[in-house]
Amino acid sequence: MASLSKSFLKARTIDRASLLRWVPGQLSSSLSYSYSSTVAVSEIQPPLPTPPPPPQPQPTSSSRPQGSPLLLGTSKKGLDLNIHHLSEKLRGWTRFLLFVPGAITFGLGTWQIIRRQEKVKMLEYKQSRLEMEPINCNYITPSGENLNSLEFRRVVCKGVFDEAKSIYVGPRSRSISGVTENGYYLITPLMPLPSSPESLQMPIIVNRGWVPRSWRDKSLKVVQEDGHPPNVESTAIHESSSWWRIWSKKPNTTEKGQIPEIMLDEIVGVIRGSEKPSIFVPANDPTSFQWFYIDVGAIARTCGLPENTIYIEAVNENVNPSNPYPIPKDNNALIRSSVMPQDHLNYTLTWYSLSAAVTFMAFKRLQPKKKMR
C-alpha cells in the first residue's frame, strides 16, 4: 500500500508539459485504431452492388456535333432533296395556273353561244305570237295563269279613256329623227261604256305610248294649281269621250236637243306584266306622282282598280295621224331585248379571242429560254 501511494503521488507530480505531450499521442493512437478497425470490418463485409449506368442515346444526324463532316453532308443532301421536291410541285401548279384564265374565258365564250341560241328561240316565239290574229279582251279573264299563257298575244279593246287618272312612267328616252329626247310612258285606264255592246266589260290599264316631257310638266302644273290631273287629250278629236262626261248629270246636247253619240277608243295591244327594276332604279312614289317603272298592282290601286287588272301595251296600229302623241311601240320594239343575238355573238368572239391570246402566252411562258451565245 505504501508503494502504491508513492506511485500515485509521483504521477501527480508530472508536469503539465508531459501531460500535454501524452494526450495527443493517445488520441492519435485511438484514431488510428478506429480507422484500422473500420477498414478491417469493410474488408470482411462484401461491397454493395452499384447501379448500372443509364443508357446513352445513340448519336443521330441531329445530335452530332455541328462541325462533323458526316452531319453536314447528310443534312445538306436531305435539304437539297426537299427543295427539289417542293420546286417540282410548285412548277406543276404554276403550269396548271397559267392555263386557268384561258379555260375560264373559253367557257364564257361557249356560254354566250348557248345564250344566243336561247335568245333566238325566245324572239321567234314572241314574233309568232304577235303574228296571230288578235282576240277580243272580253274573252279574257284576269287570272294569273290565263294572262301568262296570253303574253305577247294581240288583243282588241274598245272603251273610253279616263284621262283624269293618267300616269307618267319614266323618264324614257326615244330617238326621233336621229335626235334622242327624254319623255315618259303615258298609262291611262280604259273604262267600259255600259250603253255600248262593243265596249269591254271590265276596265283595263293601257300603256298608250311615249310622250314628250312637256306633257308631264303640264300635268304636274295643273295638279299644283287645281289639285287634280288635267285632260291630256284636250286637243283630241273626241273630247266628249272623257270619262267624266259619260257620267255627267247634264250631258252635252246638240242644238236640236239630241245627245251626241260617244265615240269609243279602239286599242290594239299585247298583254304584258310588271317590269323588274334593277337595284339602281329608285322606288315609285305615287303620292308625289313619281313613277320610275311599271308596277301593275300599284298603278291599279292608284287608279282605284283591282290589283289583278289586265295591263296591255298598245302597238302602232290605227294611229291617228292628227295626234302625233302618244307614240305606241311597234312590233320590233315589243320583242326587242336589252341583249340581242348579235350582241351575244360579239361577246362570243371577244371571249374566244381572249382565250386564244391567254393560252398562247401560257405556251410561250413554258418554252425553254434560248441561251445567249
C-alpha positions, 0 to 999 in steps of 0.5 A, a space after each residue: 500500500 505504501 508503494 502504491 501511494 508513492 506511485 500515485 503521488 509521483 504521477 501527480 507530480 508530472 508536469 503539465 508539459 508531459 501531460 500535454 505531450 501524452 494526450 495527443 499521442 493517445 488520441 492519435 493512437 485511438 484514431 488510428 485504431 478506429 480507422 484500422 478497425 473500420 477498414 478491417 470490418 469493410 474488408 470482411 463485409 462484401 461491397 454493395 452492388 452499384 447501379 448500372 449506368 443509364 443508357 446513352 442515346 445513340 448519336 443521330 444526324 441531329 445530335 452530332 456535333 455541328 462541325 462533323 463532316 458526316 452531319 453536314 453532308 447528310 443534312 445538306 443532301 436531305 435539304 437539297 432533296 426537299 427543295 427539289 421536291 417542293 420546286 417540282 410541285 410548285 412548277 406543276 401548279 404554276 403550269 396548271 395556273 397559267 392555263 386557268 384564265 384561258 379555260 375560264 374565258 373559253 367557257 364564257 365564250 361557249 356560254 354566250 353561244 348557248 345564250 344566243 341560241 336561247 335568245 333566238 328561240 325566245 324572239 321567234 316565239 314572241 314574233 309568232 305570237 304577235 303574228 296571230 290574229 288578235 282576240 277580243 279582251 272580253 274573252 279574257 279573264 284576269 287570272 294569273 295563269 290565263 294572262 301568262 299563257 296570253 303574253 305577247 298575244 294581240 288583243 282588241 279593246 274598245 272603251 273610253 279613256 279616263 284621262 283624269 287618272 293618267 300616269 307618267 312612267 319614266 323618264 324614257 328616252 326615244 330617238 326621233 329623227 336621229 335626235 334622242 329626247 327624254 319623255 315618259 310612258 303615258 298609262 291611262 285606264 280604259 273604262 267600259 261604256 255600259 250603253 255600248 255592246 262593243 265596249 269591254 266589260 271590265 276596265 283595263 290599264 293601257 300603256 298608250 305610248 311615249 310622250 314628250 316631257 312637256 306633257 308631264 310638266 303640264 300635268 304636274 302644273 295643273 295638279 299644283 294649281 287645281 289639285 287634280 290631273 288635267 285632260 291630256 287629250 284636250 286637243 283630241 278629236 273626241 273630247 266628249 269621250 272623257 270619262 267624266 262626261 259619260 257620267 255627267 248629270 247634264 250631258 252635252 246636247 246638240 242644238 236640236 236637243 239630241 245627245 251626241 253619240 260617244 265615240 269609243 277608243 279602239 286599242 290594239 295591244 299585247 298583254 304584258 306584266 310588271 317590269 323588274 327594276 334593277 337595284 339602281 332604279 329608285 322606288 315609285 312614289 305615287 303620292 308625289 306622282 313619281 313613277 320610275 317603272 311599271 308596277 301593275 298592282 300599284 298603278 291599279 290601286 292608284 287608279 282605284 282598280 283591282 290589283 289583278 287588272 289586265 295591263 296591255 301595251 298598245 302597238 302602232 296600229 290605227 294611229 291617228 295621224 292628227 295626234 302625233 302623241 302618244 307614240 305606241 311601240 311597234 312590233 320590233 320594239 315589243 320583242 326587242 331585248 336589252 341583249 340581242 343575238 348579235 350582241 351575244 355573238 360579239 361577246 362570243 368572239 371577244 371571249 374566244 379571242 381572249 382565250 386564244 391570246 391567254 393560252 398562247 402566252 401560257 405556251 410561250 411562258 413554258 418554252 425553254 429560254 434560248 441561251 445567249 451565245 
